[in-house]
């Protein structure tokens, strides 16, 4: 299974930490409940965005996700 969380953030799998932060910040601005219409879909998107950022901002979690394609605990 291949990694896929980078697709949520709109980055390459090899993106550096600055690219990850920039993509996360842009998506937060786009889907944050204070800045857009709060719907179930947007809440789910925001949850996925936060999860993807959590994995891609931690080198150990990122490596595990890249290796297994699963979402690390």
Buried (B, 14 or more C-beta within 10 A) or exposed (E): EEBEBBEBBBBEBEBEEEBBBBBBEEBBEEBEEEEEEEEEEBEEBBEBBBEBBBBBEEEEBBEBBBEEEEBBE
